[in-house]
């Protein structure tokens, strides 16, 4: 075989591969399109859910059963004060509501962990980010207030936070 024949074969094979890729790629891009998101939840529904989770387990369960997308929805009280339902249960000391929401897959945060008395979660978070000791949850409520809202179950967390503040 001469060099011109092998060069021609190489050009042919490369051209065929490029053509095949050109035919396959558009078909692949159609398969990987982003699914259309559902419309936003009605603002009033989100607000009602967040309010319910402050004090009413039955209503929280009912509303979440009717609209599962409420689980991680956030209400904007204004001025940078954003709150999820679990945040309301956290500062109100509603362990039952927080545990229900967590059982449904709600996001956990350090404020709720403090109220629930989950000392290891609070310690690990503050060990990694000590400046969070002075952070605030919904409505500007400090971390230590969440531990106080947890009552006897959170007394170890409260003692730990008080010891950290005195350092």
Secondary structure, DSSP 8 states (H G I E B T S, - for coil): --HHHHHHHHHHHHHHHHHHHHHHHHHHHHHT----------HHHHHHHHHHHHH-HHHHHHHHHH-GGGTT-EEE-STT-EEEHHHHHHHTT-HHHHHHHHHTT----HHHHHHHT-HHHHHHHHHH-GGGGG-B-GGG-BHHHHHHHTGGGGHHHHHHHHHHHT-
